[in-house]
Amino acid sequence: MSLFKKILGSKENKEEQTANKEQHIASDDEISWMTDSRRETLSICRQAGFRPANWLPTQFDKKLRPAIEIASRLNAIKALVLWLMVPEEHLPSEEILNFVETNRLQDLMSDEEKAILSLSRDDEEARNTIGWKFENAWPLAWYFGYEEPDIHGEMMTAERMQDIIANYTCPLEGSVKEWLSQHPTAIAAEDVSKKEDLFYCLHNAVRSAQLGSDTVPDGFHPIANGGVIHERRHSLTWMLSDGTPWDETDLST
């Protein structure tokens, strides 16, 4: 799937958005399925300048994936980032590949991601897109104690990613399972659900802006900043999509 199609959505998504724009927009009090949690989410969005639709369905019964899968996904991203961003002379390929194989991290990678580990370590094209993996990593690291993912769409800095790799992932010589036993999450499933709902609503506002609506803050770029929201939402929704592969995560809005 191309980056722009991934961010902008499919033709079906666009048709759905167009149809929804024509619907009567009721007040929050008129929405029969509006929950207190969704009211809180909408309030956070609006205070930040985002204007998602208030009629979006609420789904708070999603099943959280096992922590080992979340940890493995985070460490799979670590391996991909190290492969492209750290020169061979500073980190031999064998160390990264052994880390991936020993911990079966390839099981948490898409086919496209697995192919990265066959590329040259200095592949410029792959390096230019690896930054999106930074955005995927932030919500996963949050689950293991890192700060809450930002909602304003600013791209993650290299310094943040370095902090996550150094302090919130398993050492290359270690076992992810053992690391997890020493770093249990303090985040409850309910908190993940609320955070995912927040990014779901933010993503809706982003998609609407990409279709021409005035639904994001001034200065917010629907593609660049919107892509950040999209990627962070991807991780959160995947975390609550037990049994669903990364590439098949439902990111509809």
MOLINRA-V881066 format. One record per residue. N is the residue number from 1. RES is the residue in one letter. OMEGA is omega in degrees with one decimal (* if undefined). D_CENTER is the distance of its C-alpha to the mean C-alpha in Angstrom with 1 decimal. Layout:
BEGIN
N&RES&OMEGA&D_CENTER / N&RES&OMEGA&D_CENTER
END
This chain:
BEGIN
1&M&-179.2&16.3 / 2&S&-179.0&16.8 / 3&L&-176.5&14.3 / 4&F&177.2&16.1 / 5&K&-179.6&16.3 / 6&K&-177.5&12.6 / 7&I&-175.5&12.1 / 8&L&-178.8&15.4 / 9&G&-177.1&15.5 / 10&S&176.5&18.5 / 11&K&179.8&22.0 / 12&E&177.9&21.8 / 13&N&-177.7&19.0 / 14&K&179.3&21.2 / 15&E&178.6&24.2 / 16&E&179.0&22.6 / 17&Q&-179.1&21.6 / 18&T&179.1&25.2 / 19&A&-178.4&26.8 / 20&N&-179.5&24.9 / 21&K&-177.6&26.0 / 22&E&-179.7&29.5 / 23&Q&174.7&29.3 / 24&H&178.4&30.9 / 25&I&-178.2&28.6 / 26&A&173.4&29.8 / 27&S&-179.5&29.7 / 28&D&-176.5&27.5 / 29&D&-179.4&30.6 / 30&E&-178.7&31.4 / 31&I&-172.9&28.2 / 32&S&-177.0&29.5 / 33&W&179.8&26.2 / 34&M&178.6&24.9 / 35&T&177.4&24.1 / 36&D&179.6&24.4 / 37&S&178.4&20.8 / 38&R&175.9&19.9 / 39&R&179.0&22.6 / 40&E&178.7&21.0 / 41&T&-179.8&17.6 / 42&L&178.4&19.5 / 43&S&178.3&21.6 / 44&I&179.7&18.7 / 45&C&-175.9&17.4 / 46&R&178.3&21.0 / 47&Q&179.2&21.9 / 48&A&177.6&19.2 / 49&G&177.7&20.6 / 50&F&-177.9&18.3 / 51&R&177.6&20.2 / 52&P&175.3&18.4 / 53&A&-178.7&20.8 / 54&N&-178.4&22.2 / 55&W&-179.8&23.1 / 56&L&179.4&19.7 / 57&P&177.1&20.1 / 58&T&179.0&19.2 / 59&Q&-178.0&17.9 / 60&F&-179.1&17.9 / 61&D&178.8&19.3 / 62&K&-176.0&16.3 / 63&K&178.6&16.7 / 64&L&178.2&14.6 / 65&R&173.3&14.5 / 66&P&-177.8&16.9 / 67&A&-179.1&16.0 / 68&I&178.1&17.2 / 69&E&178.8&14.6 / 70&I&178.0&11.8 / 71&A&-179.2&13.9 / 72&S&177.4&14.7 / 73&R&177.9&11.2 / 74&L&-178.8&10.8 / 75&N&173.0&14.3 / 76&A&176.8&13.9 / 77&I&176.9&11.6 / 78&K&-178.6&14.3 / 79&A&-179.5&16.9 / 80&L&179.7&15.6 / 81&V&179.7&15.5 / 82&L&-178.7&18.9 / 83&W&-174.7&20.3 / 84&L&-170.7&19.9 / 85&M&179.9&20.2 / 86&V&-177.6&23.0 / 87&P&179.9&26.4 / 88&E&-177.1&28.2 / 89&E&178.2&31.0 / 90&H&-179.8&28.9 / 91&L&-177.8&26.9 / 92&P&179.9&28.5 / 93&S&-177.6&26.6 / 94&E&-179.4&28.2 / 95&E&-179.9&26.6 / 96&I&-178.4&23.0 / 97&L&177.0&24.1 / 98&N&177.9&25.9 / 99&F&179.8&22.9 / 100&V&-176.6&20.9 / 101&E&-177.7&23.9 / 102&T&-176.8&25.0 / 103&N&178.8&21.8 / 104&R&-177.5&21.1 / 105&L&177.8&17.7 / 106&Q&178.6&18.3 / 107&D&-179.2&17.9 / 108&L&177.7&14.1 / 109&M&171.1&14.0 / 110&S&177.8&14.3 / 111&D&179.2&17.8 / 112&E&179.3&16.7 / 113&E&177.3&15.2 / 114&K&-178.5&18.3 / 115&A&179.2&20.4 / 116&I&-177.7&19.1 / 117&L&173.9&21.2 / 118&S&-179.5&24.2 / 119&L&171.9&23.9 / 120&S&-178.6&25.9 / 121&R&-179.5&24.5 / 122&D&178.8&25.1 / 123&D&-172.4&23.8 / 124&E&-179.0&23.3 / 125&E&179.3&21.4 / 126&A&178.4&18.8 / 127&R&-177.1&18.6 / 128&N&-179.3&18.1 / 129&T&-175.9&14.7 / 130&I&179.2&13.4 / 131&G&177.7&12.1 / 132&W&176.8&9.0 / 133&K&174.8&8.4 / 134&F&-177.2&9.0 / 135&E&175.4&6.1 / 136&N&-173.7&4.0 / 137&A&-172.0&7.0 / 138&W&179.5&7.4 / 139&P&178.7&6.3 / 140&L&178.6&7.9 / 141&A&176.1&10.7 / 142&W&180.0&11.1 / 143&Y&-179.2&12.1 / 144&F&170.3&14.7 / 145&G&178.2&16.1 / 146&Y&-177.3&14.4 / 147&E&-176.5&14.5 / 148&E&178.8&12.3 / 149&P&-178.9&9.4 / 150&D&-176.2&11.4 / 151&I&-171.2&11.5 / 152&H&173.4&13.9 / 153&G&176.8&12.0 / 154&E&-178.7&13.7 / 155&M&-179.2&12.4 / 156&M&179.6&12.0 / 157&T&176.5&15.5 / 158&A&179.6&16.8 / 159&E&177.3&18.4 / 160&R&-179.0&15.3 / 161&M&177.1&14.0 / 162&Q&178.4&17.6 / 163&D&179.1&17.7 / 164&I&-178.8&14.7 / 165&I&-175.6&16.4 / 166&A&-168.7&19.8 / 167&N&-175.3&19.3 / 168&Y&176.3&16.4 / 169&T&-179.6&16.7 / 170&C&173.9&19.7 / 171&P&-176.9&22.5 / 172&L&-178.9&23.1 / 173&E&-172.4&26.3 / 174&G&176.7&25.0 / 175&S&179.2&23.9 / 176&V&179.6&20.4 / 177&K&178.9&22.3 / 178&E&177.7&24.7 / 179&W&-179.1&22.2 / 180&L&180.0&20.4 / 181&S&179.6&23.8 / 182&Q&-178.7&24.3 / 183&H&-179.9&21.0 / 184&P&-179.2&20.5 / 185&T&174.3&17.8 / 186&A&-178.0&19.3 / 187&I&179.5&16.5 / 188&A&178.9&17.9 / 189&A&179.3&16.4 / 190&E&179.1&17.4 / 191&D&176.7&15.4 / 192&V&179.8&12.1 / 193&S&179.0&13.4 / 194&K&-179.9&14.3 / 195&K&178.3&11.1 / 196&E&179.0&9.3 / 197&D&177.4&12.4 / 198&L&-178.5&12.2 / 199&F&173.0&9.0 / 200&Y&179.4&10.6 / 201&C&175.7&13.7 / 202&L&-179.5&12.4 / 203&H&176.4&11.0 / 204&N&178.3&14.5 / 205&A&178.4&16.1 / 206&V&-179.5&14.4 / 207&R&178.8&15.5 / 208&S&178.5&18.9 / 209&A&178.5&19.3 / 210&Q&178.2&18.6 / 211&L&173.3&21.5 / 212&G&-179.2&23.7 / 213&S&178.5&23.4 / 214&D&-171.7&23.7 / 215&T&179.4&20.7 / 216&V&-177.7&18.9 / 217&P&174.3&20.5 / 218&D&178.7&23.1 / 219&G&179.5&22.0 / 220&F&-179.1&18.4 / 221&H&-175.2&18.0 / 222&P&-179.5&16.5 / 223&I&-176.0&15.4 / 224&A&178.8&14.6 / 225&N&177.9&13.2 / 226&G&177.3&11.9 / 227&G&177.5&9.9 / 228&V&177.9&8.2 / 229&I&179.8&7.5 / 230&H&-175.3&6.6 / 231&E&177.7&3.9 / 232&R&176.6&2.6 / 233&R&-179.5&4.2 / 234&H&-179.1&3.7 / 235&S&-177.7&3.1 / 236&L&179.3&5.5 / 237&T&176.3&7.4 / 238&W&179.1&7.8 / 239&M&-178.6&9.1 / 240&L&180.0&11.5 / 241&S&-175.8&12.5 / 242&D&178.5&15.1 / 243&G&-178.3&16.8 / 244&T&177.0&14.5 / 245&P&-178.5&13.6 / 246&W&-175.4&10.3 / 247&D&-179.2&11.9 / 248&E&178.3&13.3 / 249&T&-179.5&10.5 / 250&D&-179.2&12.0 / 251&L&177.5&10.2 / 252&S&-179.4&13.6 / 253&T&*&14.5
END
